[in-house]
């Protein structure tokens, strides 16, 4: 073998090795290509980077999701709920088309009698029973807790002046003083100012109309309980009441409380709702104005 032949053999082997290496590299390139080469390794990592950007785009999604779920909630459930059961408009709904009577009690509060009447109101609270007390300021000063209890039970406190003066027989200043002293006593007792006035003896004239800054509430059924002092008679007179009537009683004698224990269940049995004077006029859509007197809500 000469040097040239040996060199040729090395040269061929080297060429073969290079060819094999080249083939191997090509093969590797083809094998890696489906997975992506070095460049395409960046692509997957780039497609992993969008994942975090998907995650941020997933964040707005929760932001968007709560909004629609929050918005329908008030639209679908809260508004109808409010309309049906909460607040003054909702409270008025049960009175629609109902027969209403307002039981009213003058000259109190008077310890046991007023509280016995409130016991009956409380007993039938589930029927929404409310009554109205036209209280004397001088009595309110003696029994402030009874007034508070009445208000807590949903009853109305009206002003019957401070100490039962006939407003047609006193001066304008005295009228103002009687009304304002009554307001102060009630406000001190329960933190609420009365919006209605019942003049003692139902007495009124042009001066009273012009001076008293509240609607004057009279009555359409007079039980004369103060005169008869008879529970049966008070019961029978009250049961003559019809829709829109205002019944006059006095919470100063036990016999009136005796009558009320029978009156309230009997009127409920007849399908009446027992409401305050203000509730009755509001339910009937009748506006109460100062300078006017009202006997009934009809
Ligand atoms: Ni009176």
Boltz pocket constraint, residues with backbone or C-beta under 6 A from the ligand:
constraints:
  - pocket:
      binder: B
      contacts: [[A, 106], [A, 107], [A, 160], [A, 164], [A, 200], [A, 201]]
      max_distance: 6.0
